Amino acid sequence: MDLQGKRLLVTGGAGLIGAPLASRLAEDNQVVVADDLSNAAPENVPDGLEFVEADLTDPEAVAEVITPDLDGVFHLAAAEKYVDTDDPRQQFEANSSMTHNVLERMREVDVTDLAYTSSSTVYGEAPRPTPEDYAPLEPISVYGATKLAEESLCSVFAHSYGFDVKVFRFANIVGPRFGAGVVPDFVEKLQDDPTSLTILGNGRQEKSYMHVSECVDAMCHVVEHAEGPLSVYNLGTRTTTSVDRIADVVSEEMGLDPDYEYTGGDRGWTGDVPKMRLSMEKLRALGWQPSLTSDESVRKAARELVDLTR
């Protein structure tokens, strides 16, 4: 889909990825943002964009935001990732119902272009680097399971109802907004106690981190260039960063030298995948590759978050 002169909906458009994506799309398109603000603040919505506060688990709310005049939907809305250990059933039901509601309403009004944001957690503990065609997909968290279920729903609508679906399996996306994730978690912890930092697990977990600016750029490139009813792309970097290294970077950016304390074990939480690196070959073959390494992405995000607190 050519991203010019279109009317587009971004669900979750006040979030870490949704807000900069909406802002980028609005450069050449008319953009509507829908968000229930459960994981984001209203001031995150880019200025000048049409905004609807909507709970997408409610079919009536979905009907209000998905209208026949839309040309496409970027579906980023999701229940909080780290609710997994608190209320996994609620997370699974919220995510799956949101996506099913969006797909059904799109079919009702004949809007068939969809970009859906999934996660690398659908792979589970897979060999690295992990390509998009790796199988079997065996997620080890409820979050990963619900993302895989939602991908399956997208596949049904692509192959049975004529949808054009782009699915993005994200690495860890970092950027200049507080919320869930290791970088903002470390910044907030060190604000509370500059002398000590508690690290979940053993600190040797090692994953790929991608800056949100590059994530948004890659998404737009795929939407404009990928072909076929269902296209699946990893978004990440070829490199990885350990949790200990992230702690060092955040400490350096804050001008601190804290003692590290560990909760122990090789996982940060139940369902955590300790080692993750995605193959970027399919994305590179489409003509796009990241310019920042994982370490550089982490440092850029840490600097942005620290600057917000000064």
Stockholm file with secondary structure:
# STOCKHOLM 1.0

chainA/1-310         MDLQGKRLLVTGGAGLIGAPLASRLAEDNQVVVADDLSNAAPENVPDGLEFVEADLTDPEAVAEVITPDLDGVFHLAAAEKYVDTDDPRQQFEANSSMTHNVLERMREVDVTDLAYTSSSTVYGEAPRPTPEDYAPLEPISVYGATKLAEESLCSVFAHSYGFDVKVFRFANIVGPRFGAGVVPDFVEKLQDDPTSLTILGNGRQEKSYMHVSECVDAMCHVVEHAEGPLSVYNLGTRTTTSVDRIADVVSEEMGLDPDYEYTGGDRGWTGDVPKMRLSMEKLRALGWQPSLTSDESVRKAARELVDLTR
#=GR chainA/1-310 SS CCCSSCEEEEETTTSTTHHHHHHHHTTTSEEEEEECCSSSCGGGSCTTSEEEECCTTSHHHHHHHSCTTCSEEEECCCCCGGGGGTCHHHHHHHHHHHHHHHHHHHHHTTCCEEEEEEEGGGGCSCCSSBCTTCSCCCCCSHHHHHHHHHHHHHHHHHHHSCCEEEEEEECEEECSSCSSSHHHHHHHHHHHCTTEEEESTTSCCEECEEEHHHHHHHHHHHHHHCCSSEEEEEESCSCCEEHHHHHHHHHHHHTCCCEEEECCSSCSSTTCCSBCCBCCHHHHHTTCCCSSCHHHHHHHHHHHHHHHTC
#=GC SS_cons         CCCSSCEEEEETTTSTTHHHHHHHHTTTSEEEEEECCSSSCGGGSCTTSEEEECCTTSHHHHHHHSCTTCSEEEECCCCCGGGGGTCHHHHHHHHHHHHHHHHHHHHHTTCCEEEEEEEGGGGCSCCSSBCTTCSCCCCCSHHHHHHHHHHHHHHHHHHHSCCEEEEEEECEEECSSCSSSHHHHHHHHHHHCTTEEEESTTSCCEECEEEHHHHHHHHHHHHHHCCSSEEEEEESCSCCEEHHHHHHHHHHHHTCCCEEEECCSSCSSTTCCSBCCBCCHHHHHTTCCCSSCHHHHHHHHHHHHHHHTC
//
